[in-house]
Amino acid sequence: MIKIFDTTLRDGEQAPGYSMNLSEKIEMAVQLEKLGVDIIEAGFAIASKGDFNSVSEIAKIIKNAEVASLSRALTKDIDASVEALKGAAFPRIHTFIATSDIHMQYKLKKNENEVLEITSEMVKYAKRFCQSVEFSAEDATRSRPEFLYRVLEQAIKAGATVLNIPDTVGYTSPSEIFDLIVGIKQNVRGIEKVDISIHCHNDLGMGVANTLSAIKAGATQIECTINGIGERAGNAALEEIIMNLKTRSDIYPFETKINTQEIYPTSKLLTNITGVKVQPNKAIVGDNAFAHESGIHQHGMLSNKKTYEIMTPKSIGLADKKMVLGKHSGRHAFVDRLVELGFKLPDSEIDTLFENFKMLADKKKNVTDLDIQMLAMRRNIKIPQTYKLDRFVINSGNTITTTSSMKLIYTNPYTKETEILEKVMPSYDGPIDASYKAIDQLVGKTFILEDFLISAVTGGTDAQGEVYVKLKNHEGNIYNGYGISVDIVEASILAYISAINNMVYEENR
């Protein structure tokens, strides 16, 4: 059984453009647990107050997976991880130190004996607080094997239960990583007592290939991220590794606990939260992964889908896009379709979702499976609606100044009393700019729009538009917002209000 260590919320979130607030990290962690990962690396506790809170809150919520916190080989880092992991059902401390000559000389400024001593002391220290201790030899694939063996032996003697071999800069090749893992198994005393983990970066596009090679050589844990996100060129992509193991079990006869039908919903949730889309031709989860345009391919698919489809869309949780529902569809048909899409929800959530579906169906002729997935996957966001859109009116034309009349409902976070806020603002830059200026006036703050992304959920003139925004406040903090509507102006307004509500929620915690 191969253990899956997901570091989307730590290594992945460190990448530019992928920052998440606390509620979004919690939502992602809950989905990762549903996906079936064995370990969730929730953050780097000492890095910031936000990271500490993320680890702490996720640790309290997750019950079916280990929750890990990263720590440098320093007592203060380990202390922070211990404190953050107090509420975890299954805590893990993950500590690391560099072992390559270039890192030891220029980054650590320490010699081999010092690194060996630190490894022993810090793993022993972590073991005082936590039974599950993972040790990583940073830049292991560029380390001299003989020294790496000594470091790993020290970690085992000190109590490490997992030894991680990171390809920190994505430098190695499949044959090299295979030989390295075999060498570790043959030369490190006590290696049979621990899990061998592999953490591959994708700088040369070999992250997944190197991971699969390491598994064949004997690695028992893999470290990866959803959509392959991560620093620089990213990490090995969880979905690609898992579907390789599943599709080519003749070559990779290994099992995992992953529920593959949660792969697509997990991938889509990450893009919804961060606003960063995957490329259309991305393996497994890209929009074109199961699309066939060539006439030859289409003919083959009509005759037998296996001619050009080595796995089914359903196997990753992607629904058949042909199914449509409309405003006359009943609740029963809607619930059946939710179940087919992988959403088994309590009646209270279904009632709300069905109302949202009906409102959407009134606006567009046919509601597709993707439309329904979008509705369902955003249901779990628990951010209080401090500001809620009541209505907006746009007056626009090519010979007049655009104005936006905005009406919001404000709910006091403490007293829960409500207040109606209204403002009309002009703009020479269009209805969205006018609307954002009106909202700024109503909230009493001015924000910097760091990023704005709009895309269509489905095709056609009545497609729902998704809008993602990133707002920066005067303190320099970034907040994500998301909105969806058949009206792109409304979607833009909802996204802006969503980001502001995220800010209020964070400030009041």
LINJO-V900480 format. One record per backbone hydrogen bond with DSSP energy under -0.5 kcal/mol. CO is the residue of the C=O (numbers start at 0). NH is the residue of the N-H. If there is no record, write none. Layout:
# LINJO-V900480
co=(CO,CO)
nh=(NH,NH)
This chain:
# LINJO-V900480
co=(2,2,3,3,3,4,4,5,6,6,6,7,9,11,14,20,21,22,23,24,25,26,27,28,29,30,31,31,34,37,38,38,39,39,42,42,43,43,47,48,49,50,51,52,53,54,55,56,57,58,61,65,65,66,67,67,68,70,71,73,74,75,76,77,78,79,80,82,84,89,91,91,92,92,93,94,95,96,99,100,101,102,102,103,103,110,111,112,113,114,115,116,117,118,119,120,121,122,123,124,125,125,130,131,132,132,133,134,135,135,136,137,137,138,139,143,143,144,145,146,147,148,149,150,151,152,153,154,154,155,160,161,161,162,163,163,164,165,165,165,166,166,172,173,174,175,176,177,178,179,180,181,182,183,186,187,189,190,194,194,195,195,196,197,198,199,201,205,206,207,208,209,210,211,212,213,213,214,219,220,221,222,223,224,224,225,227,230,233,235,236,237,238,239,240,241,242,243,245,247,247,250,251,254,257,258,259,261,262,263,264,265,266,267,268,269,270,274,278,279,281,282,285,287,293,294,295,296,297,298,299,303,304,304,311,311,312,312,313,315,316,319,322,324,325,329,330,331,332,333,334,335,336,337,338,341,342,345,345,346,347,348,349,350,351,352,353,354,355,356,357,358,359,359,365,366,367,368,369,370,371,372,373,374,375,377,383,385,387,390,392,393,394,396,401,402,403,403,404,405,406,406,407,407,408,409,409,411,416,418,420,422,424,426,429,430,431,432,433,434,435,436,437,438,439,439,446,447,447,450,452,454,459,463,464,465,466,467,468,469,469,470,471,472,476,478,480,482,484,485,486,487,488,489,490,491,492,493,494,495,496,497,498,499,500,501,502,503,505)
nh=(4,221,5,37,38,6,223,40,9,10,11,12,13,14,17,24,25,26,27,28,29,30,31,32,33,34,35,36,258,65,5,40,41,67,44,69,46,47,51,52,53,54,55,56,57,58,59,60,61,88,88,39,67,91,41,42,93,95,73,77,78,79,80,81,82,83,84,85,87,66,68,93,94,133,70,135,72,137,103,104,105,106,107,108,109,114,115,116,117,118,119,120,121,122,123,124,125,126,127,127,128,129,132,92,160,161,94,163,96,137,139,98,99,141,142,146,147,148,149,150,151,152,153,154,155,156,157,158,159,158,194,134,163,196,136,165,198,139,140,167,169,200,176,177,178,179,180,181,182,183,184,185,186,187,188,190,192,193,162,196,219,220,164,222,166,235,204,209,210,211,212,213,214,215,216,217,218,217,2,197,4,199,6,227,237,228,234,233,201,224,240,241,242,243,244,245,246,247,248,250,251,252,253,1,259,261,262,265,266,267,268,269,270,271,272,273,274,276,281,287,285,284,288,290,297,298,299,300,301,302,303,306,307,308,314,315,315,317,316,263,318,322,368,366,328,333,334,335,336,337,338,339,340,342,341,343,344,348,349,350,351,352,353,354,355,356,357,358,359,360,361,362,362,363,367,324,371,372,373,374,375,376,377,377,378,380,385,410,408,406,404,395,402,399,426,394,405,424,392,422,389,390,409,420,387,411,418,415,411,409,407,405,403,401,433,434,435,436,437,438,439,440,441,442,443,444,448,449,471,469,467,465,462,456,484,454,482,452,480,449,450,478,447,475,472,470,468,466,464,487,490,491,492,493,494,495,496,497,498,499,500,501,502,503,504,505,506,507,508)
